[in-house]
Amino acid sequence: MGKKGVVVLGVTGGIAAYKAADLVSKLKKENYDVHVILTEHGRKFVTETTFQSLSQNPVYLDMFNIPQWNTEHIALAKRADVFVIAPATANIIGKVCSGIADDLLSTTIMATKAPVVFAPAMNTNMYENPIVQRNIATLKELGYLFIEPAEGRLACGDIGKGKMAEPMEILEYIEELLAKKEQDMPLKNKKVLVTAGPTREPLDPFRFITNYSSGKMGYAIAAEARKMGADVILISGPTNITPPKGVKVIYVETAQQMFEEVLKYYGDIDIVIKAAAVSDYRPVAYSNKKIKKQNEVNIELIKNPDILFELGKLKKHQVLVGFAAETNNLEEYAMEKLKSKNLDMIVVNEIGQKDSGFANDTNIIQIITNKGEKISYPKLDKGECAINILKKTLEFLKQVD
């Protein structure tokens, strides 16, 4: 019987490390290939000999004390089908959230593209600390997974939430996750390009023309496409959003820069979703010096490249999806854009209304396809909107395949 999959297990310094030994034993009985990374503090609770005996694999301790130390974290990161940290202390959660990679475990977590699952274990007051809760919330937004700790009597004598989930519960979570991973990867081996955010067209070193786009919709699409197994390139204008885990991000400022980056990758892409709010115009002339206050200033504008129109002309195998953010005559303008730019479908949303459009966490969208379908959705958060957009896009991808 072949191995079910590769589990990389990170064991940190907490009394619940003894449960990690039981977890390794259970994983081996279910025929998983288990590789343990044991931190310096984790060794204070359970020795590497225990984990080596149970896993039947070498135990990884320190980047500088293992063969080929300079590449081992990359090899482990690539090998993993799932990466589990059990117990996960407040320290490792905080380090990953802050992008700190100063030992073998944190470095390998940063390098992996496998699902990363934290099983927190700590004192109740630590777990409920607003900083820890903020770190957990941030990591969840980035696509990291958590198995909730249980309530009960803790090693310190306190009673409350903070006990690491039982090994059997973690095992069942891993089994479900890997099964779901295979089912929910409709974009596996597909390349998706998403544009997001505003562009900026400089007037002088002090000023620029832009719009209110936050980039939230495009980033949500990129995150969901990655979860569906796609290789994702996100070409982003200026935003304040942390990029989704596992997504290649290219930052641009101007419409011309975005156009050039999109064209660079377009030939190899399967799906393009143009969610960016690109400036239609730019100043004819840029002033190297700050434009001083005057009674009247005349700024001459020139059209920027119409990225969607150019992609529509070049389209071969690609599925091309556009966005139309309008204040009035939504369907009329969207249908015109759909036809003139050779799109497969267009996502329409009305800007300026409550809970929809720029800067909001929710959106109210309508999808119109080149087959005449019109699908309206209720108010959804932008992650749910992204899932619906990608599901509809998949229908076109199957026709191309």
Secondary structure, DSSP 4 states (H G I P E B T S, - for coil): -----EEEEEE-SSTTHHHHHHHHHHHHHTT-EEEEEE-TTGGGTS-HHHHHHHHSSPPB--TTSSTTHHHHHHHHHHH-SEEEEEEE-HHHHHHHHTT---SHHHHHHHH--S-EEEEE---HHHHH-HHHHHHHHHHHHTT-EEPPPEEEE-TTS-EEEEEPPPHHHHHHHHHHHHHHHHHT-TTTT-EEEEEESB--EEEETTEEE-----SHHHHHHHHHHHHTT-EEEEEE-S--PPPPTT-EEEE--SHHHHHHHHHHHHTT-SEEEE--B--SEEESS--SSPPPP-S-----EEEPP-HHHHHHHH-SS-EEEEEEEESS-HHHHHHHHHHHTT-SEEEEEETTSTTSSTT-SEE-EEEEETTS-EEE--SEEHHHHHHHHHHHHHHHHHHH-
